[in-house]
């Protein structure tokens, strides 16, 4: 028996409901004018490109927090969803807390990703790393060791 004209939504079959909800209604999408830090990363193989913009302020305890964060992403469902999720995970957090966010945190909060799309969660973490690095660079601050190592690795991987 042949099935005719049956439409299959391959995105829904691949992605969790949470991923699809965020893709359709991403949080913190856009650009921050005069951002304190900007991170731009991409994946030459899949073509995804992410920009992450941060505004930093001091909280009541005089610790630097990510007061605002926005993203612009050109890419697939997973790229947009992971970009949005990282903004949710780090907004209002200290820079130290934000640097602790890993790809697994993003994947878990999204309810999972196909393994072939894990690189999107890595890109989101890398964009955050680069935005924080850019902030430290612009402020003339000493880089935390972990941040400097991650930045160096990204530059090496990129061939710069």
C-alpha positions as CSV (number, residue, x, y, z in Angstrom):
1,X,0.0,0.0,0.0
2,X,1.5,3.3,-1.1
3,X,1.2,6.4,1.0
4,X,0.5,9.5,-1.2
5,X,0.8,13.1,-0.3
6,X,1.8,12.4,3.3
7,X,3.7,15.4,4.6
8,X,6.4,14.6,7.2
9,X,7.8,17.5,9.2
10,X,11.5,16.3,9.4
11,X,12.3,19.1,11.9
12,X,9.7,17.9,14.4
13,X,11.0,14.4,14.0
14,X,14.6,15.4,14.7
15,X,14.1,18.0,17.4
16,X,12.4,18.1,20.8
17,X,9.3,20.3,21.4
18,X,11.4,22.7,23.4
19,X,13.9,23.2,20.5
20,X,11.1,23.9,18.1
21,X,9.4,26.3,20.5
22,X,12.6,28.3,21.0
23,X,13.3,28.2,17.2
24,X,9.9,29.6,16.5
25,X,10.1,32.2,19.3
26,X,13.7,32.9,20.1
27,X,14.5,34.9,23.3
28,X,16.9,37.8,23.3
29,X,17.2,38.0,19.5
30,X,18.8,41.1,18.1
31,X,21.8,43.4,18.4
32,X,22.9,45.5,21.3
33,X,24.1,49.0,20.3
34,X,27.5,49.8,21.9
35,X,27.8,46.3,23.3
36,X,30.5,45.8,25.9
37,X,31.6,42.6,24.2
38,X,30.9,41.0,20.9
39,X,31.6,37.4,20.0
40,X,31.5,36.1,16.5
41,X,32.0,32.5,15.6
42,X,31.1,30.2,12.7
43,X,31.4,26.7,11.3
44,X,32.7,26.6,7.8
45,X,31.3,23.1,7.2
46,X,27.7,23.8,8.0
47,X,27.7,27.5,7.4
48,X,26.3,28.6,10.7
49,X,27.4,32.0,12.0
50,X,26.6,33.5,15.4
51,X,27.1,36.9,16.9
52,X,26.6,37.3,20.7
53,X,26.4,40.8,22.2
54,X,26.8,41.4,25.9
55,X,26.3,44.4,28.3
56,X,28.1,44.1,31.6
57,X,27.2,45.9,34.8
58,X,27.9,45.5,38.5
59,X,25.4,43.9,40.8
60,X,24.7,44.9,44.4
61,X,27.7,42.8,45.5
62,X,30.0,44.7,43.1
63,X,30.4,41.7,40.9
64,X,30.3,42.0,37.2
65,X,27.2,40.4,35.7
66,X,25.9,40.0,32.2
67,X,23.1,42.6,32.4
68,X,21.9,42.1,28.9
69,X,22.7,39.6,26.1
70,X,21.4,39.3,22.6
71,X,22.3,37.2,19.6
72,X,22.1,37.2,15.8
73,X,22.4,33.8,14.2
74,X,22.3,32.7,10.6
75,X,21.9,29.0,10.6
76,X,19.7,26.0,11.2
77,X,17.0,25.2,13.8
78,X,19.6,23.9,16.3
79,X,21.9,27.0,15.8
80,X,19.1,29.4,16.5
81,X,17.8,27.4,19.5
82,X,21.2,27.0,21.1
83,X,21.9,30.7,20.6
84,X,18.7,31.6,22.3
85,X,19.2,29.1,25.1
86,X,22.7,30.3,26.0
87,X,21.3,33.8,26.4
88,X,18.7,32.5,28.8
89,X,21.3,30.6,30.8
90,X,23.7,33.5,31.4
91,X,21.6,36.6,31.5
92,X,21.9,38.1,35.0
93,X,24.8,35.7,35.9
94,X,28.3,36.8,36.9
95,X,31.0,36.4,34.2
96,X,32.5,33.7,36.3
97,X,29.2,31.8,36.3
98,X,28.7,32.4,32.6
99,X,32.0,30.9,31.8
100,X,31.0,27.7,33.5
101,X,28.2,27.1,31.0
102,X,29.1,24.1,28.7
103,X,27.5,22.6,25.7
104,X,26.0,19.8,27.8
105,X,24.1,22.4,29.9
106,X,22.5,23.8,26.7
107,X,21.7,20.4,25.3
108,X,20.1,19.3,28.6
109,X,18.0,22.5,28.8
110,X,16.7,22.0,25.3
111,X,15.7,18.4,26.1
112,X,18.3,17.1,23.8
113,X,19.7,17.6,20.3
114,X,20.5,15.1,17.5
115,X,24.2,14.2,17.9
116,X,24.9,15.6,14.5
117,X,23.8,19.0,15.8
118,X,26.0,19.1,19.0
119,X,28.4,21.4,17.2
120,X,25.7,24.1,17.4
121,X,25.8,24.1,21.2
122,X,29.6,24.3,21.0
123,X,29.3,27.4,18.8
124,X,27.0,29.0,21.3
125,X,29.5,28.5,24.1
126,X,32.3,29.7,21.8
127,X,30.4,32.8,20.9
128,X,30.0,33.6,24.6
129,X,33.7,33.0,25.2
130,X,34.6,35.4,22.5
131,X,32.1,38.1,23.7
132,X,33.6,37.9,27.2
133,X,37.1,37.9,25.8
134,X,36.2,41.0,23.8
135,X,34.8,42.7,26.9
136,X,38.0,42.0,28.9
137,X,40.1,43.2,25.9
138,X,38.2,46.5,25.6
139,X,38.4,47.1,29.4
140,X,42.1,46.4,29.5
141,X,41.5,43.8,32.2
142,X,43.6,40.7,33.0
143,X,42.1,37.6,31.4
144,X,41.1,34.7,33.7
145,X,43.3,31.7,32.8
146,X,40.3,29.6,31.6
147,X,39.1,32.4,29.3
148,X,42.5,33.0,27.8
149,X,43.0,29.2,27.1
150,X,39.6,28.9,25.5
151,X,40.2,32.0,23.3
152,X,43.6,30.7,22.2
153,X,42.2,27.3,21.4
154,X,39.4,28.9,19.3
155,X,42.0,31.0,17.4
156,X,44.2,27.9,16.8
157,X,41.2,25.9,15.6
158,X,40.2,28.7,13.3
159,X,43.7,28.9,11.9
160,X,44.3,32.5,13.0
